[in-house]
Amino acid sequence: MSLRRLIPALLGLTLTTLVCLAQAQTWPSKPIRIVLQFPTGGSTDVVARVLAAQLSTALGQPVLVENRPGADGAIAGEHVARSEPDGHTFFLASNTPLMQVPLLRKTPPYDPIKNFTPVTMVGRYIYVLVVNPQVPAKDAKELLAYARANPGKLGYGSYSGVTQLMHTRFKTASKVDMALVPYKGEGPTITDILGNHVQLTYATPVSTMQHIKDGKLRAMATLLPSRYSLLPNVPTAAEAGLPTLNAGTWAVLMGPAKLPPEITARMNRELNTIMRKPEVREQIEKLGFDLAGSTSDELAVFLREQLVAWSAAFKEAGMNPE
């Protein structure tokens, strides 16, 4: 490169570096938004609001939770991907928008690696298969028998990549015909199961535990490798003879691509500090969400590994890009 071309390039690089440093030194300069793909009431929403309240104190600016449900999280994901990378917009995303949307759409609206900056792992979900008590089945074996004897009669509520995948695995592995009913979030799904408008789904303890205790929902199995401590009498899917899931179910915090490293590091440090607080862990983990932080680099490696795992899971279930 000639000196005439090199000098402007170096000046541009220096200017960009100075702007990033200035942003980091003054950050945050206004309220921060944590965008979710789910409506209010579900486990991700509860986790986000607990962490947002703690972050507001740590960062000295309001941290607001913004719910943008729909399109399997693509609406929220695309919004964050297109946001200014100034550290005031983040995406608390589950595996649905970061795995299902890119892998099951022929023309996905974003790339989960190129269009986002990984900040930190937030944790992993625990899923419980819940059924309306009006379904005449006391355990998983009876549920499968009833579904096979009554094809198409049971409605399965689906609100995420995990729930959709498990519906497919029910139909293929268990040879069960049940209707798939799509929802925009976990909360509305559980509401309709309580009303017997649909009959079953996999959901998190934050939305189901009290209803299970009250007898308004029947827990059939957990999507875990071992029994869940808060439901010790409920078998795992493997124990119950139901399909299982190899790919992980998790939530992570992402920023737009090209988020300044100083802001990424500060957000990572504050969140991991918050997630180690005993009172925060108690508040969140009793609802069935397993808090687990990471470095930004660890999350980047994890996401690449999960893309491989989810791709294999979708192919195994016969779910192809549309």
Backbone torsions as a table, in degrees:
resi	resn	phi	psi	omega
1	MET	NA	135.0	-179.1
2	SER	-71.9	159.5	179.6
3	LEU	-60.8	-35.0	-179.9
4	ARG	-62.2	-36.5	179.0
5	ARG	-84.6	-30.0	-176.3
6	LEU	-68.6	-42.0	-176.7
7	ILE	-61.1	-48.5	177.2
8	PRO	-61.0	-36.0	179.7
9	ALA	-64.7	-42.8	179.0
10	LEU	-66.6	-39.6	178.6
11	LEU	-63.5	-40.0	178.8
12	GLY	-64.8	-41.8	178.3
13	LEU	-63.9	-42.3	178.8
14	THR	-63.4	-42.3	179.4
15	LEU	-63.1	-43.2	178.5
16	THR	-61.1	-42.3	179.5
17	THR	-63.0	-43.0	179.8
18	LEU	-64.7	-39.7	178.7
19	VAL	-63.3	-43.8	178.8
20	CYS	-62.0	-42.0	178.5
21	LEU	-64.4	-41.0	179.3
22	ALA	-64.0	-41.7	177.9
23	GLN	-60.9	-44.6	-177.9
24	ALA	-64.9	-37.9	-177.2
25	GLN	-71.5	-31.1	-178.7
26	THR	-97.5	-4.1	-177.2
27	TRP	-78.8	140.1	-5.5
28	PRO	-86.7	140.4	-177.7
29	SER	-104.9	-1.3	179.1
30	LYS	-159.7	173.8	-179.9
31	PRO	-56.1	143.7	178.4
32	ILE	-99.4	139.6	178.2
33	ARG	-111.2	129.9	171.0
34	ILE	-106.5	112.1	-175.1
35	VAL	-91.0	136.4	178.5
36	LEU	-119.0	154.5	175.0
37	GLN	-90.1	-4.5	-175.9
38	PHE	-108.8	154.2	171.6
39	PRO	-73.1	176.9	-179.8
40	THR	-67.1	152.1	172.3
41	GLY	108.1	-20.8	-179.3
42	GLY	-88.0	177.9	-175.7
43	SER	-64.6	-40.9	-179.5
44	THR	-62.8	-39.0	179.1
45	ASP	-63.8	-43.1	179.7
46	VAL	-63.8	-47.1	178.7
47	VAL	-58.6	-45.5	-178.2
48	ALA	-60.4	-41.4	-176.5
49	ARG	-72.4	-34.4	175.6
50	VAL	-64.9	-47.0	-179.3
51	LEU	-68.7	-37.0	-179.6
52	ALA	-62.8	-40.5	179.0
53	ALA	-62.6	-40.1	178.6
54	GLN	-69.8	-39.9	179.8
55	LEU	-65.8	-35.5	178.6
56	SER	-57.0	-42.5	178.6
57	THR	-69.1	-43.1	-175.9
58	ALA	-68.2	-35.4	-173.7
59	LEU	-100.0	-11.7	177.7
60	GLY	75.0	17.1	176.1
61	GLN	-138.5	150.4	175.5
62	PRO	-60.7	137.5	174.4
63	VAL	-116.2	113.7	-171.5
64	LEU	-105.4	142.5	175.8
65	VAL	-97.1	125.3	-177.9
66	GLU	-117.5	115.7	-178.1
67	ASN	-90.1	120.5	177.9
68	ARG	-129.0	74.9	-175.0
69	PRO	-77.0	165.1	173.7
70	GLY	114.2	156.7	175.0
71	ALA	57.4	38.2	178.8
72	ASP	58.4	29.7	179.0
73	GLY	90.1	-4.2	-177.9
74	ALA	-66.1	-31.6	179.2
75	ILE	-63.5	-49.0	178.7
76	ALA	-66.1	-43.7	-178.1
77	GLY	-62.5	-44.7	-179.4
78	GLU	-66.4	-36.2	178.3
79	HIS	-61.1	-46.6	-179.5
80	VAL	-68.5	-42.1	-179.1
81	ALA	-58.8	-31.4	-178.7
82	ARG	-93.3	-1.7	-178.1
83	SER	-75.6	157.2	176.7
84	GLU	-63.7	131.2	-179.0
85	PRO	-81.1	59.9	-177.3
86	ASP	-106.9	7.5	176.9
87	GLY	83.7	14.1	179.6
88	HIS	-112.5	4.1	176.5
89	THR	-138.3	125.3	179.5
90	PHE	-131.8	162.5	-178.5
91	PHE	-122.0	112.9	171.9
92	LEU	-90.2	97.4	-167.5
93	ALA	-112.8	143.3	171.2
94	SER	-91.3	-177.5	178.9
95	ASN	-67.2	-18.5	-177.8
96	THR	-61.8	-58.8	-179.5
97	PRO	-70.7	-25.0	-177.0
98	LEU	-92.2	-16.5	179.2
99	MET	-118.4	-54.1	-175.5
100	GLN	-65.3	-47.8	-177.1
101	VAL	-61.5	-50.2	179.5
102	PRO	-67.5	-31.5	-174.1
103	LEU	-89.8	-23.1	-174.9
104	LEU	-113.0	12.3	174.2
105	ARG	-120.4	133.4	179.4
106	LYS	-66.2	-32.3	177.0
107	THR	-127.9	76.2	-178.9
108	PRO	-64.5	148.8	-176.8
109	PRO	-76.0	-10.4	-179.2
110	TYR	-160.8	163.8	175.2
111	ASP	-105.3	125.1	-175.4
112	PRO	-65.7	-18.1	179.3
113	ILE	-97.5	-49.0	-173.7
114	LYS	-76.7	-30.0	-171.9
115	ASN	-99.5	5.9	179.6
116	PHE	-137.2	157.9	172.0
117	THR	-108.5	118.2	177.9
118	PRO	-68.8	132.4	-179.6
119	VAL	-107.2	-59.9	178.3
120	THR	-163.5	149.9	165.7
121	MET	-66.0	143.0	177.3
122	VAL	-108.6	-38.9	177.6
123	GLY	164.7	-172.0	-176.6
124	ARG	-126.0	146.1	-179.6
125	TYR	-87.4	151.0	170.8
126	ILE	-112.6	128.8	-177.8
127	TYR	-113.3	138.4	178.4
128	VAL	-124.0	131.4	174.5
129	LEU	-78.4	114.4	-179.3
130	VAL	-115.8	145.2	-176.3
131	VAL	-132.3	143.2	172.7
132	ASN	-63.8	133.3	-176.4
133	PRO	-60.9	-15.7	178.1
134	GLN	-72.4	-15.4	174.0
135	VAL	-71.2	123.6	-175.1
136	PRO	-76.9	67.8	178.3
137	ALA	-149.4	126.3	-178.2
138	LYS	-94.8	-16.8	178.3
139	ASP	-147.5	179.0	-175.4
140	ALA	-63.8	-38.2	-179.6
141	LYS	-61.1	-45.2	178.7
142	GLU	-68.4	-33.3	178.6
143	LEU	-63.1	-46.5	179.8
144	LEU	-64.2	-40.5	179.2
145	ALA	-63.3	-42.5	179.5
146	TYR	-65.6	-43.1	-178.8
147	ALA	-63.6	-39.3	179.5
148	ARG	-69.4	-33.4	180.0
149	ALA	-78.5	-17.3	-177.5
150	ASN	-131.3	66.6	-175.8
151	PRO	-59.0	132.0	178.1
152	GLY	79.1	-2.7	-176.2
153	LYS	-81.2	-32.5	-179.5
154	LEU	-86.0	136.4	175.8
155	GLY	-102.7	127.3	-178.9
156	TYR	-106.4	117.9	-180.0
157	GLY	-80.6	126.6	-178.9
158	SER	-123.0	128.3	-177.7
159	TYR	-133.8	6.4	-177.5
160	SER	-158.1	173.1	177.3
161	GLY	-61.8	-38.2	179.6
162	VAL	-64.1	-47.8	-177.1
163	THR	-67.2	-36.9	177.1
164	GLN	-66.6	-42.4	179.0
165	LEU	-62.9	-41.9	-179.3
166	MET	-67.5	-33.3	175.1
167	HIS	-61.9	-43.7	179.1
168	THR	-63.7	-40.8	-179.5
169	ARG	-68.6	-33.7	173.6
170	PHE	-58.1	-48.0	-174.6
171	LYS	-67.9	-37.3	-176.1
172	THR	-87.7	-51.9	-175.4
173	ALA	-73.9	-37.0	-176.3
174	SER	-100.4	-4.2	-179.8
175	LYS	54.6	51.6	-179.4
176	VAL	-118.1	133.9	178.3
177	ASP	-104.9	103.7	175.6
178	MET	-132.0	144.0	-175.4
179	ALA	-69.9	138.2	175.3
180	LEU	-94.1	122.2	-179.8
181	VAL	-116.8	112.2	-176.2
182	PRO	-79.3	143.1	175.9
183	TYR	-132.3	161.4	179.5
184	LYS	-86.6	-12.4	-178.8
185	GLY	-166.5	169.8	-177.8
186	GLU	-67.8	-42.7	-178.1
187	GLY	-55.8	-54.5	178.8
188	PRO	-61.1	-32.7	178.0
189	THR	-62.7	-48.2	-179.2
190	ILE	-64.6	-38.2	177.6
191	THR	-57.6	-43.3	-178.9
192	ASP	-74.2	-28.7	174.9
193	ILE	-69.8	-40.1	176.5
194	LEU	-60.2	-34.1	178.3
195	GLY	-87.6	2.0	179.6
196	ASN	62.7	26.3	173.9
197	HIS	-77.4	-34.9	164.0
198	VAL	-126.7	164.5	-167.9
199	GLN	-109.8	-23.4	-175.4
200	LEU	-159.1	161.1	172.8
201	THR	-169.9	169.2	165.4
202	TYR	-92.7	128.5	-178.5
203	ALA	-142.5	170.3	-177.5
204	THR	-91.6	156.2	-179.7
205	PRO	-59.3	-28.5	-179.1
206	VAL	-59.3	-31.8	-178.5
207	SER	-97.5	-12.7	-170.4
208	THR	-122.6	-22.9	-168.8
209	MET	-57.7	-48.3	-178.5
210	GLN	-65.1	-37.3	178.3
211	HIS	-67.2	-34.4	176.4
212	ILE	-65.8	-45.4	179.4
213	LYS	-62.2	-36.1	-178.3
214	ASP	-81.8	-4.2	-179.5
215	GLY	80.0	11.6	-179.1
216	LYS	-86.5	-17.2	173.9
217	LEU	-132.9	149.6	177.2
218	ARG	-111.5	123.6	179.1
219	ALA	-85.9	125.9	-176.6
220	MET	-103.3	-35.8	-176.1
221	ALA	-168.4	162.2	174.4
222	THR	-115.8	148.6	179.2
223	LEU	-93.2	63.5	-175.5
224	LEU	-135.3	158.7	177.0
225	PRO	-73.8	-23.3	177.4
226	SER	-140.3	168.1	-174.6
227	ARG	-64.1	144.4	-179.0
228	TYR	-80.2	130.0	-172.5
229	SER	-61.3	-31.0	-179.5
230	LEU	-83.5	-10.5	175.7
231	LEU	-133.9	64.4	-172.3
232	PRO	-64.9	-21.5	-178.8
233	ASN	-90.0	-3.3	-179.5
234	VAL	-94.8	123.8	-177.3
235	PRO	-72.1	160.9	170.9
236	THR	-73.6	164.8	178.6
237	ALA	-58.9	-40.2	179.5
238	ALA	-63.3	-42.6	178.9
239	GLU	-64.1	-34.2	-175.8
240	ALA	-85.0	-2.3	-179.1
241	GLY	77.8	24.1	-179.8
242	LEU	-103.6	160.6	176.1
243	PRO	-60.1	147.3	177.5
244	THR	-115.5	-176.5	-176.5
245	LEU	-136.1	128.7	-178.7
246	ASN	-90.6	-35.3	-180.0
247	ALA	-72.2	152.1	-175.3
248	GLY	-79.9	158.6	174.9
249	THR	-122.2	117.4	-166.4
250	TRP	-151.5	172.6	173.2
251	ALA	-132.5	139.4	-178.3
252	VAL	-135.8	160.0	175.3
253	LEU	-106.8	126.7	-179.0
254	MET	-126.1	148.7	170.9
255	GLY	-112.7	173.9	174.4
256	PRO	-63.8	160.8	175.9
257	ALA	-58.7	151.4	177.8
258	LYS	66.8	26.1	172.9
259	LEU	-65.3	130.1	-178.4
260	PRO	-53.7	135.1	-177.7
261	PRO	-56.4	-34.8	-179.0
262	GLU	-65.2	-38.0	178.7
263	ILE	-71.6	-42.6	176.8
264	THR	-56.6	-46.4	-178.1
265	ALA	-64.9	-41.3	-179.0
266	ARG	-67.0	-44.5	179.7
267	MET	-63.7	-40.7	178.0
268	ASN	-61.4	-47.0	-177.6
269	ARG	-62.5	-45.8	-178.1
270	GLU	-64.9	-43.7	-178.2
271	LEU	-67.0	-42.2	179.8
272	ASN	-66.3	-34.5	174.5
273	THR	-63.3	-44.8	179.9
274	ILE	-63.1	-43.5	-176.1
275	MET	-69.6	-14.9	176.5
276	ARG	-88.3	-10.1	-179.7
277	LYS	-66.1	129.2	-178.3
278	PRO	-56.9	-40.4	-176.9
279	GLU	-68.5	-32.1	177.4
280	VAL	-72.4	-44.4	179.5
281	ARG	-60.9	-42.0	-179.8
282	GLU	-63.8	-43.0	-177.5
283	GLN	-64.5	-38.6	-175.7
284	ILE	-89.1	-43.7	-173.0
285	GLU	-70.4	-26.0	177.4
286	LYS	-69.5	-14.0	177.2
287	LEU	-91.4	-1.2	176.2
288	GLY	94.5	23.6	175.4
289	PHE	-118.7	125.9	-175.0
290	ASP	-93.7	101.6	179.6
291	LEU	-64.7	136.2	178.4
292	ALA	-159.5	114.7	-179.8
293	GLY	-89.4	-176.2	179.3
294	SER	-168.3	172.9	168.3
295	THR	-84.6	167.0	176.9
296	SER	-63.3	-41.6	-180.0
297	ASP	-65.9	-40.0	177.7
298	GLU	-62.1	-40.1	179.3
299	LEU	-65.9	-39.0	179.0
300	ALA	-60.0	-43.7	178.2
301	VAL	-65.7	-43.2	-179.6
302	PHE	-58.8	-44.2	-177.7
303	LEU	-64.1	-39.3	177.7
304	ARG	-65.0	-39.8	178.0
305	GLU	-65.4	-40.5	-179.3
306	GLN	-68.0	-32.9	175.7
307	LEU	-59.4	-40.2	177.7
308	VAL	-66.4	-45.9	-177.8
309	ALA	-65.0	-44.1	-178.9
310	TRP	-69.3	-36.4	176.9
311	SER	-59.8	-43.5	178.6
312	ALA	-65.4	-40.5	-179.1
313	ALA	-65.2	-42.5	179.3
314	PHE	-64.7	-42.2	179.6
315	LYS	-64.2	-41.1	179.3
316	GLU	-61.6	-35.6	-179.2
317	ALA	-85.8	-0.3	179.6
318	GLY	75.4	22.2	180.0
319	MET	-95.9	113.4	-175.2
320	ASN	-114.0	158.1	179.2
321	PRO	-57.6	139.7	179.4
322	GLU	-125.7	NA	NA
